[in-house]
């Protein structure tokens, strides 16, 4: 499920928080910084790590300096309900990971994961602190945890210690959709 680094995601969340605090839309900030709206979107979703020079130029559109930006701590989100279009995309390519809210100040991360045919978290299994679990809503997924491997289908579920090496691989002709949670939100 890992597609963007934790640092890239946190940088993106901080940019979004300072942009929203300045009451700027992505489009307005992009215009002020002379970059594309998609660049702002990609940075905020953790899918693009800007150079220091690019970040400085973007921050001048807010305006906020680099030192103030990196010292900024966004407040914990207090939103309770989220429309489907408000979920934050943190995946890429054939793996969509839509996060409910953000993980700042929270003990748990909830994702709606969509694995398109052939999607895979990678041949090299990964691990991180915490625990995770989920329920397959549709499609089929092969999950490997340590030396255990199983193909799960609709209604099947999993729960494991995330420090164990693990991998997810979509199998079958249709998208696989999973609703998952991990605690703490470490990836």
ZIGI-V77655 format. One record per helix or strand of 2 or more residues. SS is the DSSP state (~ for helix, > for strand). FROM is the first residue (numbers start at 1). TO is the last residue. If there is no record, write none. Layout:
# ZIGI-V77655
{{SS	FROM	TO} {SS	FROM	TO}}
This chain:
# ZIGI-V77655
{{~	6	21} {~	26	33} {~	37	44} {~	52	60} {~	66	71} {~	84	86} {>	88	89} {>	95	99} {>	109	115} {>	131	138} {>	140	145} {>	148	152} {>	157	161} {>	166	171} {>	176	183}}
